[in-house]
Amino acid sequence: MTITVEIGDELGGKLAAEAQARGLDVPAYARTLLEQAAQPGRRQPKDRNLEEFEKTLDRIAQFSHKIPRLPDEALSRESLYQDHD
C-alpha cells in the first residue's frame, strides 16, 4: 500500500534529522514509526504517560513527610563503597 502524507517544513526537518541519526532514509524511518504505532496493545501516547507519571509522583509525595532524613555520613563515599577496598 502506498500512502502520501504532506507535512510542514519544521516536522520534515525533525523527521529527517531523526532518520539520519538512526542511519535510515526518511521513508524507511517513517515506515518504522507507522509500524510501531499500528502494533496492537501499544502503550498510551507520551502525553498520557507523562500525566500518569506526574500522578504517581503526587501519590508518592503525599507521604514524603514520613520519610526519615538520612545523616550526611550515609551518603559519603566511604559509606557508599564500603564493600570495596
Order of alpha helices (4+ residues) and beta strands (2+ residues): alpha-alpha-alpha-alpha
